[in-house]
Amino acid sequence: MTSKTIKIYTLSTCSHCKAAKKFLNDLSVQYDCIDVDLLGAEDKAEVLDEVRKYNPKLTFPTILCGDKVIIGFQDREIKDALGL
């Protein structure tokens, strides 16, 4: 369907994050997901630094779709970024 690399940074308890993952799953889109709150302290600090580069406010979900950054669960933006 899409050849873009998709990475999603989430919190395991966040309803918007769960909705974004469900949306991508419903579209049968493959993605890499990192539940930031489930990481160990050292890994979490490293990943938060990475997320901060794309989203300085550190809000979740933060979705990387190719070279596009989508902050929050924005279904229309996600579809546009995927070319759907």
N, CA, C and O atoms as a MOPAC input file, in Angstrom:
PM7 MOZYME 1SCF
protein

 N      0.83600 1    -1.19300 1     0.00000 1
 C      0.00000 1     0.00000 1     0.00000 1
 C      0.87000 1     1.24100 1     0.00000 1
 O      0.82700 1     2.03400 1    -0.94100 1
 N      1.65400 1     1.41300 1     1.04300 1
 C      2.55100 1     2.56400 1     1.09100 1
 C      3.97100 1     2.07500 1     1.31100 1
 O      4.19100 1     1.08900 1     2.01400 1
 N      4.92900 1     2.75800 1     0.71600 1
 C      6.32500 1     2.37000 1     0.89100 1
 C      7.02600 1     3.27900 1     1.89600 1
 O      8.22100 1     3.13500 1     2.15500 1
 N      6.26300 1     4.21900 1     2.45800 1
 C      6.85200 1     5.14700 1     3.42000 1
 C      7.12000 1     4.43800 1     4.74600 1
 O      6.36500 1     3.56400 1     5.17100 1
 N      8.21300 1     4.84100 1     5.38200 1
 C      8.51800 1     4.32800 1     6.70900 1
 C      7.68400 1     5.10700 1     7.71800 1
 O      7.67900 1     6.33800 1     7.72500 1
 N      6.98500 1     4.37400 1     8.56200 1
 C      6.12600 1     5.01700 1     9.55900 1
 C      6.60400 1     4.60700 1    10.93900 1
 O      6.79300 1     3.42600 1    11.23300 1
 N      6.79100 1     5.61200 1    11.77200 1
 C      7.20400 1     5.38800 1    13.15500 1
 C      6.26000 1     6.18800 1    14.02800 1
 O      5.97800 1     7.35200 1    13.74100 1
 N      5.77200 1     5.57400 1    15.08500 1
 C      4.83800 1     6.25400 1    15.97100 1
 C      5.34200 1     6.14000 1    17.41400 1
 O      5.62600 1     5.05200 1    17.91400 1
 N      5.44000 1     7.28800 1    18.05100 1
 C      5.84200 1     7.35600 1    19.46200 1
 C      4.57000 1     7.54600 1    20.27000 1
 O      3.80900 1     8.48500 1    20.03600 1
 N      4.34400 1     6.64300 1    21.23200 1
 C      3.09700 1     6.66700 1    21.98400 1
 C      3.34100 1     6.47800 1    23.47600 1
 O      4.45500 1     6.19800 1    23.91900 1
 N      2.26600 1     6.64000 1    24.22800 1
 C      2.21700 1     6.24500 1    25.63300 1
 C      1.20400 1     5.11200 1    25.70200 1
 O      0.14400 1     5.19600 1    25.08200 1
 N      1.51000 1     4.06500 1    26.43800 1
 C      0.66800 1     2.86800 1    26.44500 1
 C     -0.74000 1     3.12800 1    26.99000 1
 O     -1.66900 1     2.38300 1    26.67800 1
 N     -0.90600 1     4.16400 1    27.79100 1
 C     -2.20600 1     4.44000 1    28.41300 1
 C     -2.98900 1     5.55300 1    27.72500 1
 O     -4.09100 1     5.88800 1    28.15900 1
 N     -2.44200 1     6.12700 1    26.66900 1
 C     -3.03900 1     7.28900 1    26.00000 1
 C     -4.13700 1     6.86500 1    25.01900 1
 O     -3.89000 1     6.06200 1    24.12000 1
 N     -5.34000 1     7.40200 1    25.19200 1
 C     -6.45800 1     7.02500 1    24.31200 1
 C     -6.23400 1     7.50500 1    22.87400 1
 O     -6.62600 1     6.81700 1    21.93200 1
 N     -5.61400 1     8.66200 1    22.69300 1
 C     -5.32900 1     9.15900 1    21.33800 1
 C     -4.29000 1     8.27400 1    20.65400 1
 O     -4.36300 1     8.03000 1    19.45000 1
 N     -3.32800 1     7.79900 1    21.43300 1
 C     -2.29700 1     6.90000 1    20.89100 1
 C     -2.92400 1     5.57600 1    20.46500 1
 O     -2.61300 1     5.04400 1    19.39900 1
 N     -3.81200 1     5.05000 1    21.31000 1
 C     -4.48800 1     3.79300 1    20.98100 1
 C     -5.32300 1     3.96100 1    19.71600 1
 O     -5.35400 1     3.07300 1    18.86500 1
 N     -6.00000 1     5.10200 1    19.59500 1
 C     -6.82700 1     5.36700 1    18.41200 1
 C     -5.96100 1     5.44500 1    17.15100 1
 O     -6.34800 1     4.94300 1    16.09700 1
 N     -4.79200 1     6.07500 1    17.26300 1
 C     -3.88700 1     6.18800 1    16.11200 1
 C     -3.38900 1     4.81200 1    15.68300 1
 O     -3.34000 1     4.51800 1    14.48900 1
 N     -3.01900 1     3.96500 1    16.64600 1
 C     -2.55600 1     2.61700 1    16.31400 1
 C     -3.68000 1     1.80400 1    15.67800 1
 O     -3.45400 1     1.09100 1    14.70000 1
 N     -4.88900 1     1.90800 1    16.22800 1
 C     -6.03100 1     1.19300 1    15.65900 1
 C     -6.29400 1     1.66800 1    14.23100 1
 O     -6.55100 1     0.85500 1    13.34300 1
 N     -6.23100 1     2.96200 1    14.00900 1
 C     -6.45500 1     3.54000 1    12.68500 1
 C     -5.45500 1     2.96300 1    11.67900 1
 O     -5.84300 1     2.54100 1    10.59000 1
 N     -4.17000 1     2.94400 1    12.04300 1
 C     -3.14100 1     2.39600 1    11.15800 1
 C     -3.35300 1     0.89800 1    10.93000 1
 O     -3.17400 1     0.40100 1     9.81800 1
 N     -3.73600 1     0.18600 1    11.98900 1
 C     -4.00500 1    -1.24900 1    11.85300 1
 C     -5.19500 1    -1.48500 1    10.92700 1
 O     -5.15400 1    -2.37900 1    10.08300 1
 N     -6.25300 1    -0.69000 1    11.07800 1
 C     -7.44500 1    -0.82300 1    10.23100 1
 C     -7.12200 1    -0.56800 1     8.76600 1
 O     -7.76900 1    -1.12500 1     7.87900 1
 N     -6.11600 1     0.28000 1     8.50700 1
 C     -5.68100 1     0.56000 1     7.13700 1
 C     -4.65700 1    -0.47700 1     6.64500 1
 O     -4.18100 1    -0.40200 1     5.51200 1
 N     -4.33100 1    -1.43300 1     7.50400 1
 C     -3.32100 1    -2.46900 1     7.20100 1
 C     -1.96100 1    -1.85500 1     6.86100 1
 O     -1.25200 1    -2.32300 1     5.97000 1
 N     -1.62400 1    -0.80600 1     7.58700 1
 C     -0.35000 1    -0.12100 1     7.38400 1
 C      0.65900 1    -0.66500 1     8.39300 1
 O      0.36600 1    -0.77200 1     9.58400 1
 N      1.85100 1    -1.00700 1     7.90000 1
 C      2.90500 1    -1.46000 1     8.80200 1
 C      3.61500 1    -0.24200 1     9.39000 1
 O      3.87400 1     0.73600 1     8.68900 1
 N      3.92200 1    -0.31400 1    10.66700 1
 C      4.59400 1     0.79300 1    11.34100 1
 C      5.41100 1     0.27600 1    12.50600 1
 O      5.16500 1    -0.81100 1    13.02900 1
 N      6.38500 1     1.07300 1    12.90200 1
 C      7.16000 1     0.79500 1    14.11000 1
 C      6.57000 1     1.64400 1    15.21700 1
 O      6.33400 1     2.83900 1    15.03700 1
 N      6.33400 1     1.02900 1    16.35800 1
 C      5.72900 1     1.74500 1    17.48300 1
 C      6.64300 1     1.65200 1    18.69800 1
 O      7.16700 1     0.58800 1    19.02800 1
 N      6.81900 1     2.79300 1    19.35200 1
 C      7.58300 1     2.82200 1    20.60000 1
 C      6.67700 1     3.38600 1    21.68700 1
 O      6.29500 1     4.55600 1    21.64100 1
 N      6.33300 1     2.54300 1    22.67400 1
 C      5.57900 1     2.99500 1    23.84600 1
 C      6.59900 1     3.58500 1    24.82200 1
 O      7.23900 1     2.86100 1    25.58400 1
 N      6.73400 1     4.88000 1    24.78400 1
 C      7.78900 1     5.58100 1    25.51900 1
 C      7.72300 1     5.31600 1    27.01500 1
 O      8.75700 1     5.15700 1    27.66400 1
 N      6.50200 1     5.26600 1    27.57200 1
 C      6.36700 1     5.08400 1    29.02200 1
 C      6.76000 1     3.68300 1    29.49500 1
 O      6.92300 1     3.46600 1    30.69600 1
 N      6.91200 1     2.73700 1    28.57800 1
 C      7.28600 1     1.38000 1    28.97000 1
 C      8.79300 1     1.12700 1    28.87100 1
 O      9.26000 1     0.03400 1    29.19100 1
 N      9.54800 1     2.12500 1    28.43300 1
 C     10.99600 1     1.98300 1    28.30300 1
 C     11.68300 1     2.15600 1    29.65100 1
 O     11.15100 1     2.79100 1    30.56100 1
 N     12.87300 1     1.57900 1    29.75900 1
 C     13.69700 1     1.79700 1    30.94400 1
 C     14.19500 1     3.23800 1    30.95300 1
 O     14.13200 1     3.92600 1    29.93400 1
 N     14.68100 1     3.68700 1    32.08100 1
 C     15.05700 1     5.09500 1    32.26600 1
 C     16.04200 1     5.59900 1    31.21100 1
 O     15.85100 1     6.67900 1    30.65300 1
 N     17.08900 1     4.83000 1    30.93800 1
 C     18.11300 1     5.27600 1    29.99300 1
 C     17.54800 1     5.34300 1    28.56500 1
 O     17.75200 1     6.32600 1    27.85300 1
 N     16.83800 1     4.28600 1    28.16000 1
 C     16.22300 1     4.26300 1    26.82800 1
 C     15.17100 1     5.35600 1    26.69400 1
 O     15.06000 1     5.99200 1    25.64600 1
 N     14.40000 1     5.57100 1    27.75500 1
 C     13.34300 1     6.58600 1    27.71900 1
 C     13.94300 1     7.97100 1    27.48900 1
 O     13.42700 1     8.74000 1    26.67900 1
 N     15.02500 1     8.29400 1    28.19200 1
 C     15.67500 1     9.60300 1    28.04200 1
 C     16.16300 1     9.78500 1    26.60300 1
 O     16.02200 1    10.86200 1    26.02400 1
 N     16.73500 1     8.73100 1    26.03900 1
 C     17.24800 1     8.78300 1    24.67200 1
 C     16.10300 1     8.99100 1    23.67100 1
 O     16.21500 1     9.81300 1    22.76200 1
 N     15.01800 1     8.25800 1    23.83700 1
 C     13.87200 1     8.35600 1    22.92300 1
 C     13.18200 1     9.71500 1    23.06900 1
 O     12.75400 1    10.30000 1    22.07400 1
 N     13.07100 1    10.21500 1    24.29300 1
 C     12.45500 1    11.53300 1    24.48300 1
 C     13.26800 1    12.62600 1    23.79200 1
 O     12.70000 1    13.57200 1    23.24700 1
 N     14.59100 1    12.49900 1    23.81200 1
 C     15.44100 1    13.45000 1    23.07900 1
 C     15.15500 1    13.37400 1    21.58200 1
 O     15.11900 1    14.39000 1    20.88900 1
 N     14.95200 1    12.15300 1    21.10000 1
 C     14.64300 1    11.94200 1    19.68300 1
 C     13.27800 1    12.57000 1    19.33200 1
 O     13.15200 1    13.27000 1    18.32700 1
 N     12.27200 1    12.31400 1    20.16300 1
 C     10.92600 1    12.85900 1    19.92100 1
 C     10.96100 1    14.38900 1    19.95400 1
 O     10.29400 1    15.04800 1    19.15700 1
 N     11.73700 1    14.94000 1    20.87400 1
 C     11.82200 1    16.39700 1    21.03700 1
 C     12.30000 1    17.08000 1    19.75000 1
 O     11.92900 1    18.22500 1    19.49000 1
 N     13.11500 1    16.39400 1    18.94500 1
 C     13.58900 1    16.95400 1    17.67300 1
 C     12.42100 1    17.19500 1    16.72300 1
 O     12.41900 1    18.17000 1    15.97100 1
 N     11.43600 1    16.31300 1    16.75900 1
 C     10.27500 1    16.40300 1    15.86400 1
 C      9.12200 1    17.17200 1    16.49000 1
 O      8.35700 1    17.84400 1    15.79700 1
 N      9.00800 1    17.06500 1    17.81000 1
 C      7.88200 1    17.64100 1    18.53600 1
 C      8.38500 1    18.20800 1    19.86700 1
 O      8.37200 1    17.51300 1    20.88400 1
 N      8.82600 1    19.46900 1    19.86100 1
 C      9.41200 1    20.06700 1    21.06600 1
 C      8.48700 1    20.05000 1    22.28500 1
 O      8.96700 1    20.10000 1    23.41800 1
 N      7.18700 1    19.98300 1    22.07500 1
 C      6.24700 1    19.96800 1    23.21200 1
 C      6.10000 1    18.57900 1    23.83100 1
 O      5.45500 1    18.42400 1    24.86800 1
 N      6.69500 1    17.57300 1    23.19700 1
 C      6.65200 1    16.19000 1    23.69100 1
 C      5.22400 1    15.71100 1    23.96100 1
 O      4.94100 1    15.16500 1    25.02700 1
 N      4.34300 1    15.91300 1    23.00900 1
 C      2.98900 1    15.40500 1    23.13700 1
 C      2.86600 1    14.12000 1    22.32900 1
 O      3.64800 1    13.86900 1    21.41200 1
 N      1.88900 1    13.32700 1    22.67700 1
 C      1.73800 1    12.00600 1    22.05900 1
 C      0.32000 1    11.81100 1    21.54400 1
 O     -0.62900 1    12.34800 1    22.11500 1
 N      0.16900 1    11.03700 1    20.45900 1
 C      1.22700 1    10.40600 1    19.69100 1
 C      1.98200 1    11.40500 1    18.82000 1
 O      1.44500 1    12.43400 1    18.41200 1
 N      3.22400 1    11.07700 1    18.55100 1
 C      4.01400 1    11.77300 1    17.55000 1
 C      4.27600 1    10.74900 1    16.46100 1
 O      4.86500 1     9.69700 1    16.70900 1
 N      3.82600 1    11.07000 1    15.23700 1
 C      3.87500 1    10.11500 1    14.13700 1
 C      4.79900 1    10.65500 1    13.04400 1
 O      4.65400 1    11.79100 1    12.59300 1
 N      5.73900 1     9.82600 1    12.63600 1
 C      6.62800 1    10.15700 1    11.52500 1
 C      6.21100 1     9.30700 1    10.34200 1
 O      6.23000 1     8.07800 1    10.40600 1
 N      5.83600 1     9.96800 1     9.26900 1
 C      5.40300 1     9.25800 1     8.05800 1
 C      6.24700 1     9.78200 1     6.90700 1
 O      5.97000 1    10.84500 1     6.35000 1
 N      7.28500 1     9.01900 1     6.55600 1
 C      8.24700 1     9.52500 1     5.59400 1
 C      8.92600 1    10.73800 1     6.20200 1
 O      9.52200 1    10.63800 1     7.27500 1
 N      8.84500 1    11.88900 1     5.53200 1
 C      9.45800 1    13.10600 1     6.07200 1
 C      8.43000 1    14.02700 1     6.72300 1
 O      8.74700 1    15.16600 1     7.06600 1
 N      7.20600 1    13.54300 1     6.89400 1
 C      6.14400 1    14.34900 1     7.50500 1
 C      5.99400 1    13.98400 1     8.97700 1
 O      6.03700 1    12.81000 1     9.34500 1
 N      5.81600 1    15.00800 1     9.81700 1
 C      5.59200 1    14.80900 1    11.24600 1
 C      4.14600 1    15.17800 1    11.55100 1
 O      3.68600 1    16.27000 1    11.21700 1
 N      3.43800 1    14.25400 1    12.18700 1
 C      2.04200 1    14.48100 1    12.56400 1
 C      1.96300 1    14.41700 1    14.08100 1
 O      2.34800 1    13.42300 1    14.69900 1
 N      1.46100 1    15.48900 1    14.66600 1
 C      1.35300 1    15.57400 1    16.11800 1
 C     -0.09400 1    15.27900 1    16.50900 1
 O     -1.02200 1    15.93000 1    16.02800 1
 N     -0.27500 1    14.29800 1    17.38200 1
 C     -1.62300 1    13.92200 1    17.79600 1
 C     -2.24800 1    12.98200 1    16.78400 1
 O     -1.65900 1    12.69100 1    15.74300 1
 N     -3.44800 1    12.50800 1    17.09700 1
 C     -4.16300 1    11.61300 1    16.19100 1
 C     -4.99100 1    12.46300 1    15.23500 1
 O     -6.06800 1    12.95200 1    15.57700 1
 N     -4.45600 1    12.62200 1    14.03400 1
 C     -5.08500 1    13.43200 1    12.98300 1
 C     -5.34300 1    12.48600 1    11.80700 1
 O     -4.48400 1    12.33500 1    10.93800 1
 N     -6.51100 1    11.85200 1    11.77100 1
 C     -6.74500 1    10.83400 1    10.75400 1
 C     -6.61300 1    11.35900 1     9.32700 1
 O     -6.06400 1    10.66500 1     8.47000 1
 N     -7.10000 1    12.55800 1     9.05600 1
 C     -7.00300 1    13.12400 1     7.70300 1
 C     -5.53700 1    13.35500 1     7.33000 1
 O     -5.11800 1    13.03600 1     6.21700 1
 N     -4.76300 1    13.90800 1     8.26000 1
 C     -3.33900 1    14.14400 1     7.99300 1
 C     -2.58600 1    12.83700 1     7.75600 1
 O     -1.70700 1    12.76400 1     6.89700 1
 N     -2.93700 1    11.81400 1     8.52200 1
 C     -2.28600 1    10.51700 1     8.35100 1
 C     -2.59600 1     9.95400 1     6.97600 1
 O     -1.70000 1     9.47800 1     6.28000 1
 N     -3.87400 1    10.00700 1     6.57800 1
 C     -4.26000 1     9.50900 1     5.25200 1
 C     -3.55300 1    10.29600 1     4.15000 1
 O     -3.06000 1     9.71300 1     3.18500 1
 N     -3.50500 1    11.61400 1     4.29400 1
 C     -2.81500 1    12.44800 1     3.29800 1
 C     -1.34000 1    12.06700 1     3.19900 1
 O     -0.79700 1    11.93300 1     2.10200 1
 N     -0.69800 1    11.89600 1     4.35000 1
 C      0.72800 1    11.54900 1     4.37100 1
 C      0.98200 1    10.18500 1     3.73000 1
 O      2.04300 1     9.94600 1     3.15300 1
 N     -0.01000 1     9.29100 1     3.83900 1
 C      0.10800 1     7.95300 1     3.25200 1
 C     -0.31100 1     7.92400 1     1.78800 1
 O     -0.13700 1     6.92000 1     1.09700 1
 N     -0.87000 1     9.05000 1     1.32400 1
 C     -1.33000 1     9.10800 1    -0.05100 1
 C     -2.63100 1     8.34700 1    -0.27900 1
 O     -2.87600 1     7.82700 1    -1.36800 1
 N     -3.46200 1     8.28800 1     0.75900 1
 C     -4.74000 1     7.57000 1     0.66200 1
 C     -5.91500 1     8.49800 1     0.48700 1
 O     -7.05400 1     8.04000 1     0.39000 1

